[in-house]
Each structure stands twice: as C-alpha cells, then as structure tokens.
Amino acid sequence: MNGRLADSVAFSVLELLASEAPLAQFEDLIEEARRACAADEELELLGRLKQLSLSIRSQSKRRQQREAGLSALVDTARDLAMPYDLDSLLKVITRRARLLLGVDMSYISFPDDEHGYVYVRTSDGHTSTLSVGLRLPDGSGLGSSVLANPAPFWTPDYLADERIQHSPVIDDVVSAEGLHAIMGVPLSHRTRPFGVLYVADRNVRYFTTDEIALMSSLGDLAGVAIEKARLLDQSTATVSKLELHSSRAEAGLQEVRELSEVHVELLDLALSGADPHALVREAGRRLDLGLRVHASDGTVVTSAGDLPELDEAGVVAAAMDAHATRRAVPLADGLWAAPVRAGSAHLGTLLIRPSAEHADHAEQFARLIAQVVAVPLLLDNSRAATALGHVRDELLDELLATPQRPPQQLAQRARRIGIDLSHPHVVVIARPEGDSQGKAATWASLYAHRLSGLKRVDNGRAVLLLPGSDPGAAARAVSEELTPLLGGPVTVSAAGPAADPVSVFHAYQEALRCLDAMTSLGAVGRAASARELGFIGVLLSDNHDVAGFIDSTIGPVLDYDQQRFTELARTLTAYFETGNSPTYAAQKLHVHTNTVARRLERISELLGPEWQKPERSFEIQLAMRLSQVQQLLLDRPGGEDTAGQEA
C-alpha cells in the first residue's frame, strides 16, 4: 500500500471518530487496509491510529456521561430546593437516585437509637419484601459501615462480599429481592450522619468512580434538603400550635368579654332593685344554666332551669364545703356549689349546673352569679333574716356571758324571737378534732335553725342551745350527723336540761367541764353528757345532785325496801363489805346463806344483771355510801337543813 492509501485510511479513521461510528466500523476499516496488502509497518501504524481514536472516543463518551450526570444532579438539586414535607421529599430523593444511576431500586433507612434497630423510611422501584417500615438489625449490613465511617460504601455482589458484617435478616431480604450490586452513601447534616441512601441493582455491577462521586454529591444535597424539610415541618407544626393557641386565646378573650358584659348587666339589674328570682331567671337564660339559691338556713329562695334535687344532708354538705373554702366547689352530677356571702355574713348557698359546652367555665359562672345574688339577699328580704340571725347569736352570747343580764330581760328577748326558755333546753358543745372549724360553723347555723335553737362558735367549737330534756341523746344526734359531714372525729359534750336563763349558763359550764373530762379520759371523738358520766358527772355538776345520783343508781333497791320492809340495801352493803362473798355476808347478817342468795337474785332483777361488773359495782358502792351518810345526817337534830346544804 502506498502512502496515499495510508493517508486515506487515516482520514477515514478521523471521519469515523468525528461521526461517533460504532466500534465495528473501525475494525472493518483496518481489515480492508490489510486486504489491500498494506505493509506491516503501515498496519501497525493504522492499529495505533485506531487505538488512539477509540481512546479519544471513550474519553469523549465518559465526558458526555459526566456532563449528563452533573446536569441531572443540577436538576435534582433544583428539584430538592422546592418546599416539600419530609415524606414527599424522601420519595423525590429515592426516585432521583434510581434514575440517576439507572438501577433497579433505591431506598432510605434511618437508625432508631432508642430501640436499637434500623428501619426503611421510603423506597422506590419494584420491591416485594423491602417495604416501608421494615425493621432491620442495627450494627450489621452495608449501612452500618456507612454510618460508622461516614463515606460511600459499595459492593458488586452483596451476598458474596466478605467485607460486610452479614445478618440473616438482611441477607434474607437481599436474597428475596434478588439484589446483587448495592451502594450506600451517608445522609448528613454538617458532620453528623442521620441516615443512609441506597441504590441497588439486580445484576452484578461495578460502580464507576464517577457514579460513586455522583451518589456522594446526591447524598450531600439530600442531607441538606432533609434537614431543611425537618425544620420546615417543625416550623409548620409550631405555627399550627401558635395558630391554635391564638385561636383559643381569641375565643377565650371573646368569652371573657361576653361574661363581663353579662356580669355588668346582672349587677345593674340587681342594683336597680331586681329580686333574686328575676336575677336567677335572667342568669339562667343568658348563661344556659340550671340554678338554685338556698338561704343560710337551707331553705330554697329561688330556682331556674333543670337541676337535680338534693336531700337535706346534700344541701348541708354542699354549703359546708363551699363556705369553708370561700370558693365554688364541684359536686356530683356536674353540680357546683358557691357561697353567697357579704363580707363575713353567711347569706346562703348557690347551686349551678352548666350545659356541656359551658362546663369549663362552671367555676367562673358560680362565682359571678353568687356575687350578683348576694346584693338583693343583703339589701332586701334576706336583710331582715340576717339581722334576726345576728340577734339570735347575740342572745346566746349574753346567756353564756358573765356577768349575766337580768334573767327576766333575757327571757323576754328570747320570747321575741320565738324561744321559750321556761321549757327544757340542753346545751351541746361540738369540737371538731381537725381543721374543719369553718365547715362546723356553717353546719351549726343550719342545724340550729332546723331545730329552732341557738348557735355560737367559740374557739373552733360549735355551742348549741336546743329544745329537749335528754342531753345524752342530743349529743349523740349531733355526733351522728356532724362526724360524716366533716369526715373526721368530733368530740361532743352536753348538759342540762335547763328551764331558765340562769340554768342555761350553768348547763354550759357543765358541758365545758364534761368536754374537758372526756379529753382527759381519752374519749376524743365520742359523745356524752355530764349525767352519763356517773359519779364523775356528779363532780362536774354545778349543783352536785347527790340525791339524783343515788336515785338513778340504787333507787329501785331503796324503794323496794321501803315498800316491802325488806333489807336488800343492808344485804348489799354486807355483800360488798365481805368481798362479794354470800357466805360471809350471811354470817355478818346472821341469816342463812340461801337467804342472801335469794336477796342477791332480787337485787339483780331490780338493778339489772350487770350490776356486779367493776364499773357499775363501784358506782353502786359509792351510791350506797352517800345514801348512808345522807341518812345519818338526816337522823341528827336539825339534820334536814344540813342535808339540804350537803345536797
């Protein structure tokens, strides 16, 4: 082949290179030159020319691929710059990664450090087992290497790669998906990796340096975009919370404005002379409430709307709780109780039940309406009742004061308010053993009004003057009612009966001494009267009723001896003096033992079967001794006067 042919062949090679012809055409050109009997030197030159052309062609193609990849990466960066929520952004990233490298699938995993596993957050491409939410063991697989040393890591064939710390769970997933080539790049914010972006192919594939660099760049862009999306989600959530709080605050402010307007209108209505009935009706209509107002004595003043009925005990308990705390308190069935007060004056109790939509404002409604209702109760009808209550309290104060006013004046004042002190009355003192004095004061007002008595609160103790002749029964009745209401022990003492102003004062002093004696004896939380304390009651009594003590203790025996001329009392004395021995008593009386036994049986019939128990026996012996001394004094000359003084 001559030089012209060689130049022609070289020129043809350049044309093929310029036209990006297939590799086969280069081979055909060299084969054609060989058939033209080109010299070996010329063939070697043409071979070198072909190799250089193919190298130039390869570099050009690689440059084009790199440019295409960079162009796709720029498009991806532009796409990632759009505002997405986190889930949408992750889907965009996995789709872009799969298309960028032309692989079968891509996915993103995040570690859950709290529970010690890695979970798949999103995936793209045809998958069967590698689903979103799949949990994989931490510390194994290709991703653990990426997170441990934040850098790209890839393998042409995952299951055959011994560099990877394999896990049966991950190997099963890779095998089920038919994956071979896998590459993972870290998703980082600044220097902290928080996830891994994977691309995977179902063929054995060796990723090029350009592909690895491209994926690394995508991982960097994705990390920034994910962090931005997270911040955007947090900001959106914060804004939503602020909008919600703002909306609630605005709604609350509007409700406060409306409530304030209602308060002003109701107060104007009250000051213009409206009675409690009109106020309660208007408040119930404006605020959609069920309302009831109880006076200080528990009676119903007025009501409006639907409200469940409460028994007397329920009203007392509600009033006690409300006035003790001086604020509205919740009850059962959606009810609220609020004290109606004017300073220290107890005017009554308000019960309300709001509708379901106003349940959150029940306490405000109760306080507002109680304030408004207090105006007419203080200025109008209840003013006289309050004044009467003060008069009643002042009367008991004067009955118990020292020095006392003339009894005639006190009796006359009592008759003016409907109390006849010539009829029997008892004095009861109730002392709560705790911090419930406020509740006890409220209860005392209601209880005294109910029983047409008087009340006084002194040093945390409720003092009651009640109609009746049995102080013990009165003390027990007070204890049985007050103790459950307070939820704690109450020590109750009583004395009487008293039938004039002077004896009321003495009964009060006896009840005080009885209360002190109960405390000293450890009978805290119990109820008793001075009369029920036996000989201790005699010592506590102002008049030292010895005759009454003798009569209540051994009166049946003395009466039996007097009526039948028997010697039961003498037998009883001998029986005690001989150490409760019927035999020695018979010897001392000079009678047969059977006679003593029959007399003791008769005594048991008269005094009861428990007369020989230590406590009762002691009182009987004391009564016998007092009876003997009394009889001795009465038998002396002038003894009747002396006995009267002793008695």
C-alpha positions as CSV (number, residue, x, y, z in Angstrom):
1,M,0.0,0.0,0.0
2,N,1.4,3.4,-0.9
3,G,1.5,6.5,1.2
4,R,-1.6,7.8,-0.4
5,L,-3.7,4.9,0.8
6,A,-2.3,5.2,4.3
7,D,-3.4,8.9,4.3
8,S,-6.8,7.9,3.0
9,V,-7.2,5.3,5.7
10,A,-6.1,7.7,8.4
11,F,-8.6,10.3,7.1
12,S,-11.3,7.7,7.2
13,V,-10.5,6.9,10.8
14,L,-10.9,10.6,11.7
15,E,-14.2,10.7,9.9
16,L,-15.4,7.6,11.9
17,L,-14.2,9.3,15.1
18,A,-16.0,12.5,14.3
19,S,-19.2,10.7,13.4
20,E,-19.1,8.6,16.6
21,A,-19.3,5.5,14.5
22,P,-19.6,2.0,16.1
23,L,-16.5,0.1,17.0
24,A,-17.2,-2.5,14.3
25,Q,-16.6,0.1,11.5
26,F,-13.2,0.8,12.9
27,E,-12.4,-2.9,12.7
28,D,-13.8,-3.1,9.1
29,L,-11.5,-0.2,8.1
30,I,-8.4,-1.9,9.4
31,E,-9.4,-5.2,7.8
32,E,-9.9,-3.5,4.4
33,A,-6.4,-2.0,4.6
34,R,-5.0,-5.5,5.4
35,R,-6.7,-6.9,2.3
36,A,-5.1,-4.1,0.3
37,C,-1.7,-5.7,1.1
38,A,-0.5,-2.9,3.3
39,A,2.9,-3.4,4.7
40,D,3.4,-4.5,8.3
41,E,4.7,-1.1,9.3
42,E,1.6,0.6,7.8
43,L,-0.7,-1.9,9.5
44,E,1.0,-1.3,12.8
45,L,0.6,2.5,12.3
46,L,-3.1,2.0,11.4
47,G,-3.6,-0.1,14.6
48,R,-2.1,2.6,16.7
49,L,-4.3,5.1,15.0
50,K,-7.3,3.0,15.7
51,Q,-6.4,2.7,19.4
52,L,-5.9,6.4,19.8
53,S,-9.2,7.1,18.1
54,L,-11.0,4.6,20.4
55,S,-9.3,6.2,23.4
56,I,-10.4,9.6,22.3
57,R,-13.9,8.2,21.6
58,S,-14.0,6.7,25.1
59,Q,-12.9,9.9,26.8
60,S,-15.5,11.9,24.9
61,K,-18.2,9.5,25.9
62,R,-17.1,9.5,29.5
63,R,-17.1,13.3,29.4
64,Q,-20.6,13.3,28.0
65,Q,-21.8,10.9,30.7
66,R,-20.2,13.1,33.4
67,E,-21.8,16.2,31.9
68,A,-25.2,14.3,31.7
69,G,-24.8,13.2,35.3
70,L,-23.9,16.7,36.5
71,S,-26.8,18.1,34.6
72,A,-29.1,15.5,36.2
73,L,-27.6,16.4,39.6
74,V,-28.3,20.1,39.0
75,D,-31.9,19.3,38.1
76,T,-32.1,17.2,41.2
77,A,-30.7,20.0,43.3
78,R,-33.3,22.3,41.8
79,D,-36.0,19.8,42.5
80,L,-34.9,19.3,46.1
81,A,-34.9,23.1,46.6
82,M,-38.7,23.0,46.3
83,P,-40.7,23.1,49.6
84,Y,-41.7,19.5,50.4
85,D,-42.9,17.9,53.6
86,L,-40.4,15.2,54.7
87,D,-42.2,12.1,53.3
88,S,-42.7,13.8,49.9
89,L,-39.0,14.9,49.8
90,L,-37.8,11.3,50.6
91,K,-39.8,10.0,47.7
92,V,-38.2,12.6,45.4
93,I,-34.7,11.7,46.6
94,T,-35.2,7.9,46.1
95,R,-36.7,8.4,42.7
96,R,-33.9,10.7,41.5
97,A,-31.2,8.4,42.8
98,R,-32.7,5.4,41.0
99,L,-33.0,7.3,37.7
100,L,-29.6,9.0,38.1
101,L,-27.7,5.7,38.2
102,G,-30.1,3.6,36.2
103,V,-30.6,1.0,38.9
104,D,-33.5,-1.3,39.8
105,M,-34.4,0.3,43.2
106,S,-33.4,2.8,45.8
107,Y,-34.3,3.3,49.4
108,I,-33.5,5.3,52.6
109,S,-33.1,4.0,56.1
110,F,-32.9,5.8,59.4
111,P,-31.5,4.4,62.7
112,D,-33.7,4.2,65.8
113,D,-31.1,4.5,68.6
114,E,-33.7,4.3,71.3
115,H,-34.9,0.8,70.2
116,G,-31.7,-0.4,68.6
117,Y,-32.7,-1.1,65.0
118,V,-32.7,0.5,61.6
119,Y,-36.0,1.0,59.7
120,V,-36.7,1.7,56.0
121,R,-38.4,5.1,55.7
122,T,-39.1,5.1,51.9
123,S,-38.2,3.2,48.8
124,D,-38.6,3.5,45.0
125,G,-38.6,0.8,42.3
126,H,-40.2,-2.6,42.2
127,T,-39.9,-4.2,45.7
128,S,-41.5,-7.1,47.4
129,T,-40.1,-7.5,50.9
130,L,-38.1,-4.2,51.2
131,S,-41.2,-2.3,52.3
132,V,-41.6,1.0,54.1
133,G,-41.4,0.4,57.9
134,L,-39.3,-2.7,57.6
135,R,-37.1,-3.0,60.7
136,L,-33.5,-4.3,60.3
137,P,-31.0,-5.1,63.0
138,D,-28.6,-2.3,63.8
139,G,-24.8,-2.9,63.6
140,S,-24.8,-5.1,60.6
141,G,-25.2,-4.8,56.8
142,L,-23.7,-2.3,54.4
143,G,-25.4,0.6,56.2
144,S,-23.6,0.0,59.5
145,S,-20.2,0.6,57.7
146,V,-21.6,3.8,56.1
147,L,-22.7,5.2,59.5
148,A,-19.6,4.1,61.3
149,N,-17.3,5.7,58.8
150,P,-19.4,8.4,57.0
151,A,-18.3,7.7,53.4
152,P,-19.8,5.9,50.4
153,F,-19.6,2.1,50.5
154,W,-20.5,-0.3,47.6
155,T,-20.3,-3.9,46.6
156,P,-20.8,-5.5,43.2
157,D,-22.3,-8.6,44.8
158,Y,-23.7,-8.2,48.4
159,L,-24.1,-11.8,49.4
160,A,-20.6,-12.8,48.2
161,D,-18.8,-9.8,49.8
162,E,-16.9,-10.8,52.9
163,R,-16.1,-7.3,53.9
164,I,-19.7,-6.8,55.1
165,Q,-20.9,-7.9,58.5
166,H,-23.8,-10.1,57.4
167,S,-27.1,-10.6,59.2
168,P,-29.5,-13.4,58.5
169,V,-32.4,-10.9,58.4
170,I,-30.8,-8.6,55.9
171,D,-29.4,-11.4,53.8
172,D,-32.9,-12.9,53.6
173,V,-34.3,-9.6,52.3
174,V,-31.4,-9.1,49.8
175,S,-31.9,-12.7,48.5
176,A,-35.7,-12.3,48.3
177,E,-35.3,-9.1,46.2
178,G,-32.7,-10.7,44.0
179,L,-30.2,-7.9,44.7
180,H,-26.5,-8.0,43.9
181,A,-24.9,-4.6,43.5
182,I,-25.6,-2.2,46.4
183,M,-24.2,1.2,47.2
184,G,-24.9,3.3,50.2
185,V,-24.0,6.9,50.9
186,P,-24.4,8.8,54.2
187,L,-27.1,11.4,54.7
188,S,-25.5,14.0,56.9
189,H,-26.2,17.4,58.5
190,R,-22.9,19.1,59.0
191,T,-20.8,16.2,60.3
192,R,-23.5,14.1,61.9
193,P,-24.9,11.2,59.7
194,F,-28.6,10.5,60.4
195,G,-29.4,8.1,57.7
196,V,-28.3,6.2,54.6
197,L,-29.3,6.5,50.9
198,Y,-29.0,3.2,49.0
199,V,-29.1,2.3,45.3
200,A,-29.3,-1.4,44.3
201,D,-29.3,-3.4,41.1
202,R,-30.3,-7.0,40.5
203,N,-27.2,-7.6,38.4
204,V,-23.6,-7.8,39.4
205,R,-22.3,-4.4,38.7
206,Y,-19.1,-2.4,39.4
207,F,-19.9,1.2,40.1
208,T,-17.5,3.6,38.5
209,T,-15.7,6.4,40.2
210,D,-18.0,9.0,38.5
211,E,-21.1,7.1,39.8
212,I,-19.8,7.0,43.3
213,A,-18.9,10.7,43.2
214,L,-22.4,11.4,41.8
215,M,-24.1,9.4,44.5
216,S,-22.0,11.1,47.2
217,S,-22.9,14.5,45.9
218,L,-26.6,13.5,45.8
219,G,-26.3,12.3,49.4
220,D,-24.9,15.7,50.5
221,L,-27.7,17.5,48.7
222,A,-30.3,15.2,50.1
223,G,-28.9,15.6,53.7
224,V,-29.3,19.3,53.5
225,A,-32.7,19.1,51.9
226,I,-33.9,16.6,54.6
227,E,-32.7,18.8,57.4
228,K,-34.4,21.7,55.8
229,A,-37.7,19.7,55.4
230,R,-37.5,18.7,59.1
231,L,-37.0,22.3,60.1
232,L,-39.9,23.2,57.8
233,D,-42.1,20.5,59.4
234,Q,-41.2,21.7,62.9
235,S,-41.8,25.3,61.9
236,T,-45.2,24.3,60.4
237,A,-46.1,22.4,63.5
238,T,-45.0,25.3,65.7
239,V,-47.0,27.8,63.6
240,S,-50.0,25.4,63.7
241,K,-49.8,25.3,67.5
242,L,-49.4,29.0,67.7
243,E,-52.4,29.5,65.5
244,L,-54.4,27.0,67.6
245,H,-53.3,28.8,70.8
246,S,-54.1,32.1,69.3
247,S,-57.5,30.9,68.2
248,R,-58.2,29.5,71.7
249,A,-56.9,32.7,73.3
250,E,-59.1,34.8,71.0
251,A,-62.1,32.6,71.7
252,G,-61.3,32.7,75.4
253,L,-61.0,36.5,75.3
254,Q,-64.3,36.7,73.5
255,E,-65.9,34.5,76.2
256,V,-64.4,36.7,78.9
257,R,-65.8,39.8,77.2
258,E,-69.2,38.2,76.9
259,L,-69.1,37.0,80.5
260,S,-68.0,40.5,81.7
261,E,-71.0,42.0,79.8
262,V,-73.3,39.6,81.4
263,H,-71.8,40.3,84.8
264,V,-72.3,44.1,84.4
265,E,-75.9,43.7,83.1
266,L,-76.8,41.4,86.0
267,L,-75.2,43.7,88.5
268,D,-77.1,46.7,87.0
269,L,-80.2,44.6,87.3
270,A,-79.5,43.8,90.9
271,L,-78.7,47.5,91.9
272,S,-81.9,48.6,90.1
273,G,-83.9,46.7,92.6
274,A,-84.5,43.3,91.0
275,D,-85.3,40.5,93.4
276,P,-83.3,37.1,93.5
277,H,-86.0,35.4,91.4
278,A,-85.5,37.9,88.5
279,L,-81.7,37.7,88.7
280,V,-81.7,33.9,88.7
281,R,-84.0,33.6,85.8
282,E,-82.0,36.1,83.7
283,A,-78.7,34.5,84.6
284,G,-80.0,31.0,83.7
285,R,-81.3,32.3,80.4
286,R,-78.1,34.2,79.4
287,L,-75.7,31.5,80.5
288,D,-77.7,28.4,79.8
289,L,-77.6,27.2,83.5
290,G,-79.7,25.4,86.0
291,L,-79.7,27.4,89.2
292,R,-80.9,27.2,92.8
293,V,-80.3,29.6,95.7
294,H,-80.6,28.3,99.3
295,A,-80.8,30.7,102.2
296,S,-78.5,30.4,105.2
297,D,-80.9,28.1,106.9
298,G,-81.1,25.7,103.9
299,T,-84.5,26.7,102.6
300,V,-84.9,27.3,98.8
301,V,-85.0,31.0,97.9
302,T,-85.5,30.6,94.2
303,S,-84.5,28.3,91.3
304,A,-84.4,28.3,87.5
305,G,-83.7,25.7,84.8
306,D,-83.1,22.0,85.2
307,L,-81.3,21.0,88.4
308,P,-81.4,17.7,90.3
309,E,-83.0,17.7,93.7
310,L,-80.7,17.3,96.8
311,D,-81.8,15.9,100.1
312,E,-81.2,18.0,103.3
313,A,-77.9,16.2,104.0
314,G,-76.7,17.0,100.5
315,V,-77.6,20.7,100.8
316,V,-75.8,20.9,104.2
317,A,-72.7,19.1,102.9
318,A,-72.6,21.4,99.8
319,A,-73.0,24.6,102.0
320,M,-70.3,23.4,104.4
321,D,-67.8,22.7,101.6
322,A,-68.4,26.0,99.8
323,H,-68.3,28.3,102.8
324,A,-65.3,26.5,104.4
325,T,-63.2,27.2,101.2
326,R,-64.9,30.5,100.4
327,R,-65.0,29.5,96.7
328,A,-67.0,27.4,94.3
329,V,-66.6,23.7,94.7
330,P,-67.6,20.8,92.4
331,L,-70.2,18.3,93.5
332,A,-71.6,15.1,91.8
333,D,-73.6,15.1,88.6
334,G,-71.9,18.2,87.2
335,L,-73.2,20.4,90.0
336,W,-71.2,23.3,91.6
337,A,-71.8,25.0,94.9
338,A,-70.7,28.6,95.6
339,P,-71.0,30.5,98.9
340,V,-73.2,33.6,98.8
341,R,-71.5,36.0,101.2
342,A,-71.3,39.6,102.1
343,G,-68.0,40.1,104.0
344,S,-68.3,37.6,106.9
345,A,-72.1,37.3,106.7
346,H,-73.3,33.9,105.5
347,L,-76.3,34.7,103.2
348,G,-76.8,31.4,101.6
349,T,-75.5,28.9,99.0
350,L,-75.8,28.9,95.2
351,L,-76.1,25.6,93.3
352,I,-75.5,25.6,89.5
353,R,-75.2,23.1,86.7
354,P,-73.9,24.4,83.4
355,S,-74.6,22.9,80.0
356,A,-72.0,20.6,78.4
357,E,-70.5,23.4,76.2
358,H,-70.0,25.7,79.2
359,A,-68.7,23.0,81.6
360,D,-65.2,24.5,81.6
361,H,-66.5,27.9,82.9
362,A,-68.6,26.5,85.7
363,E,-66.5,27.9,88.5
364,Q,-66.4,31.4,86.9
365,F,-70.2,31.3,86.4
366,A,-70.8,30.2,90.0
367,R,-68.6,32.9,91.4
368,L,-70.1,35.6,89.2
369,I,-73.7,34.7,90.0
370,A,-73.1,34.3,93.7
371,Q,-71.7,37.9,93.8
372,V,-74.7,39.2,92.0
373,V,-77.3,37.3,94.0
374,A,-75.6,38.5,97.3
375,V,-76.8,42.0,96.5
376,P,-80.6,41.5,96.8
377,L,-80.2,38.9,99.5
378,L,-78.3,41.5,101.6
379,L,-80.4,44.6,100.7
380,D,-83.9,43.2,100.6
381,N,-85.6,40.2,102.0
382,S,-82.6,38.4,103.5
383,R,-81.5,41.5,105.3
384,A,-84.1,41.0,108.0
385,A,-83.3,37.4,108.1
386,T,-79.6,38.2,108.6
387,A,-80.4,40.7,111.2
388,L,-82.5,38.1,113.0
389,G,-79.6,35.7,112.8
390,H,-77.4,38.2,114.5
391,V,-80.0,38.8,117.2
392,R,-80.2,35.1,117.9
393,D,-76.4,34.7,118.0
394,E,-76.2,37.8,120.4
395,L,-78.9,36.3,122.7
396,L,-76.9,33.1,123.2
397,D,-73.7,35.1,123.7
398,E,-75.5,37.0,126.5
399,L,-76.9,33.8,128.0
400,L,-73.4,32.4,128.3
401,A,-71.7,35.6,129.4
402,T,-70.5,36.6,132.8
403,P,-71.9,38.7,134.4
404,Q,-75.3,37.8,133.0
405,R,-78.1,40.3,132.4
406,P,-81.2,40.0,134.5
407,P,-83.0,36.7,133.7
408,Q,-86.3,38.5,133.1
409,Q,-84.7,40.6,130.3
410,L,-83.1,37.6,128.7
411,A,-86.3,35.5,128.8
412,Q,-88.3,38.4,127.3
413,R,-85.7,38.8,124.4
414,A,-85.9,35.0,123.8
415,R,-89.7,35.2,123.5
416,R,-89.5,37.9,120.9
417,I,-87.6,35.6,118.6
418,G,-89.8,32.6,119.3
419,I,-87.8,30.8,122.1
420,D,-89.4,29.9,125.4
421,L,-86.6,29.4,128.0
422,S,-89.1,28.1,130.5
423,H,-89.3,24.9,128.5
424,P,-86.4,22.4,128.9
425,H,-83.3,23.1,126.8
426,V,-80.0,21.3,126.6
427,V,-76.5,22.8,125.8
428,V,-74.4,20.8,123.3
429,I,-70.7,21.6,122.6
430,A,-69.2,20.0,119.4
431,R,-65.4,20.3,118.9
432,P,-64.0,19.0,115.5
433,E,-60.7,17.2,116.0
434,G,-59.0,18.7,112.9
435,D,-59.1,21.7,110.6
436,S,-62.8,21.7,109.9
437,Q,-63.9,24.5,112.1
438,G,-65.2,26.5,109.1
439,K,-67.4,23.7,108.0
440,A,-68.6,23.2,111.6
441,A,-69.7,26.9,111.8
442,T,-71.8,26.6,108.6
443,W,-73.3,23.4,109.8
444,A,-74.2,24.9,113.2
445,S,-76.2,27.7,111.6
446,L,-78.3,25.2,109.6
447,Y,-78.7,22.7,112.5
448,A,-79.8,25.4,115.0
449,H,-82.3,26.8,112.5
450,R,-83.7,23.4,111.8
451,L,-84.3,22.6,115.5
452,S,-85.4,26.1,116.5
453,G,-82.4,26.6,118.7
454,L,-79.4,29.0,119.0
455,K,-75.8,28.6,118.0
456,R,-72.5,30.2,118.8
457,V,-69.0,29.4,117.5
458,D,-66.3,29.8,120.1
459,N,-62.6,28.8,119.7
460,G,-63.4,26.4,117.0
461,R,-66.2,24.8,119.0
462,A,-69.9,24.9,118.0
463,V,-72.1,25.7,121.0
464,L,-75.8,24.9,120.6
465,L,-78.8,25.6,122.8
466,L,-81.5,23.1,121.6
467,P,-85.0,22.2,122.9
468,G,-85.1,18.9,124.8
469,S,-84.7,17.2,128.1
470,D,-82.2,14.5,127.2
471,P,-78.6,15.9,126.9
472,G,-77.1,12.5,126.1
473,A,-79.5,11.9,123.1
474,A,-78.9,15.4,121.9
475,A,-75.1,14.9,122.0
476,R,-75.3,11.6,120.1
477,A,-77.6,13.1,117.4
478,V,-75.1,15.9,116.8
479,S,-72.2,13.5,116.6
480,E,-74.0,11.1,114.2
481,E,-74.8,14.0,111.8
482,L,-71.7,16.1,112.0
483,T,-69.0,13.4,112.0
484,P,-69.8,12.0,108.5
485,L,-70.1,15.5,107.1
486,L,-66.7,16.5,108.3
487,G,-65.1,13.2,107.6
488,G,-63.2,13.2,110.9
489,P,-63.8,12.8,114.6
490,V,-65.9,15.2,116.6
491,T,-66.0,15.3,120.4
492,V,-69.5,16.2,121.7
493,S,-70.5,17.0,125.2
494,A,-73.9,18.0,126.6
495,A,-75.5,19.1,129.8
496,G,-79.0,20.1,131.1
497,P,-81.9,20.2,130.9
498,A,-82.2,23.9,131.7
499,A,-85.5,25.7,132.1
500,D,-84.5,29.3,132.8
501,P,-81.7,31.7,131.6
502,V,-79.6,31.1,134.8
503,S,-79.6,27.4,134.4
504,V,-78.6,27.7,130.7
505,F,-75.4,29.3,131.9
506,H,-74.7,26.6,134.4
507,A,-75.5,23.9,131.8
508,Y,-72.9,25.5,129.5
509,Q,-70.3,25.4,132.3
510,E,-71.1,21.7,133.0
511,A,-70.8,20.9,129.2
512,L,-67.4,22.6,129.1
513,R,-66.2,20.6,132.1
514,C,-67.7,17.4,130.6
515,L,-65.7,18.2,127.4
516,D,-62.5,18.7,129.4
517,A,-63.1,15.4,131.3
518,M,-63.7,13.5,128.1
519,T,-60.5,14.8,126.7
520,S,-58.6,13.9,129.9
521,L,-60.1,10.4,129.8
522,G,-59.1,9.9,126.2
523,A,-62.7,9.8,124.9
524,V,-61.9,12.1,122.0
525,G,-64.3,11.7,119.1
526,R,-67.1,10.4,121.3
527,A,-70.4,11.9,122.5
528,A,-71.6,12.0,126.2
529,S,-73.4,14.1,128.7
530,A,-72.4,15.0,132.2
531,R,-75.3,12.9,133.5
532,E,-74.0,9.8,131.7
533,L,-70.6,10.1,133.3
534,G,-71.9,8.6,136.6
535,F,-70.2,9.8,139.7
536,I,-67.8,11.9,137.5
537,G,-70.9,13.7,136.3
538,V,-71.8,14.4,140.0
539,L,-68.4,16.0,140.5
540,L,-68.7,18.0,137.3
541,S,-72.2,19.2,138.0
542,D,-72.7,22.7,139.4
543,N,-75.4,21.6,141.9
544,H,-73.8,18.3,142.8
545,D,-77.1,16.4,142.5
546,V,-76.2,13.6,145.1
547,A,-79.9,12.7,145.6
548,G,-80.3,12.3,141.8
549,F,-77.2,10.1,141.6
550,I,-78.4,7.9,144.5
551,D,-81.8,7.5,143.0
552,S,-80.5,6.7,139.4
553,T,-78.0,4.2,140.8
554,I,-79.8,2.3,143.7
555,G,-83.2,3.9,143.8
556,P,-85.1,0.7,142.8
557,V,-83.5,-1.2,145.8
558,L,-84.2,1.6,148.3
559,D,-87.8,1.9,147.0
560,Y,-88.3,-1.9,147.3
561,D,-87.1,-1.9,150.9
562,Q,-89.3,1.0,151.8
563,Q,-92.4,-0.5,150.2
564,R,-91.9,-4.2,151.4
565,F,-89.9,-3.6,154.6
566,T,-87.1,-5.8,153.3
567,E,-83.3,-5.5,153.9
568,L,-82.0,-5.6,150.3
569,A,-79.9,-2.4,150.9
570,R,-78.4,-3.8,154.2
571,T,-77.7,-7.1,152.4
572,L,-76.0,-5.2,149.5
573,T,-73.8,-3.4,152.0
574,A,-72.7,-6.5,153.8
575,Y,-72.1,-8.3,150.5
576,F,-69.6,-5.6,149.4
577,E,-68.0,-5.3,152.8
578,T,-67.2,-9.0,152.9
579,G,-65.5,-9.0,149.5
580,N,-68.6,-10.1,147.4
581,S,-68.9,-13.3,149.5
582,P,-72.5,-14.5,150.0
583,T,-71.3,-16.9,152.8
584,Y,-69.5,-14.2,154.8
585,A,-72.4,-11.8,154.2
586,A,-74.8,-14.3,155.6
587,Q,-72.6,-14.7,158.7
588,K,-72.5,-10.9,159.2
589,L,-76.2,-10.6,158.8
590,H,-76.9,-13.7,161.0
591,V,-79.1,-15.3,158.3
592,H,-78.8,-18.4,156.2
593,T,-76.7,-18.3,153.0
594,N,-79.7,-19.2,150.9
595,T,-81.5,-16.1,152.2
596,V,-78.6,-13.9,151.0
597,A,-78.6,-15.7,147.6
598,R,-82.4,-15.0,147.2
599,R,-81.9,-11.4,148.1
600,L,-79.0,-11.1,145.6
601,E,-81.2,-12.5,142.9
602,R,-83.9,-9.9,143.7
603,I,-81.2,-7.2,143.5
604,S,-80.2,-8.5,140.1
605,E,-83.9,-8.2,139.0
606,L,-84.0,-4.6,140.3
607,L,-80.6,-3.3,139.1
608,G,-80.0,-5.5,136.1
609,P,-77.8,-8.5,135.5
610,E,-74.6,-6.4,135.1
611,W,-74.6,-4.7,138.5
612,Q,-71.6,-6.7,139.7
613,K,-69.3,-5.6,136.9
614,P,-66.4,-3.4,138.2
615,E,-67.5,0.0,136.9
616,R,-71.2,-0.4,137.9
617,S,-70.3,-2.0,141.2
618,F,-68.1,0.9,142.0
619,E,-70.9,3.4,141.4
620,I,-73.3,1.3,143.4
621,Q,-70.9,1.2,146.4
622,L,-70.4,5.0,146.1
623,A,-74.2,5.5,146.0
624,M,-74.7,3.2,149.0
625,R,-72.1,5.2,151.0
626,L,-73.6,8.5,150.0
627,S,-77.1,7.2,151.0
628,Q,-75.8,6.1,154.4
629,V,-74.1,9.5,155.0
630,Q,-77.3,11.3,153.9
631,Q,-79.5,9.2,156.2
632,L,-77.1,9.7,159.1
633,L,-77.2,13.5,158.6
634,L,-81.0,13.5,158.3
635,D,-81.4,11.5,161.5
636,R,-79.5,14.1,163.6
637,P,-81.3,17.0,165.2
638,G,-81.6,19.8,162.6
639,G,-80.4,17.3,160.1
640,E,-82.9,18.2,157.4
641,D,-81.3,21.6,156.9
642,T,-77.8,20.2,157.0
643,A,-78.7,17.5,154.5
644,G,-80.2,20.2,152.2
645,Q,-77.0,22.1,152.3
646,E,-75.0,19.0,151.6
647,A,-77.2,18.1,148.8
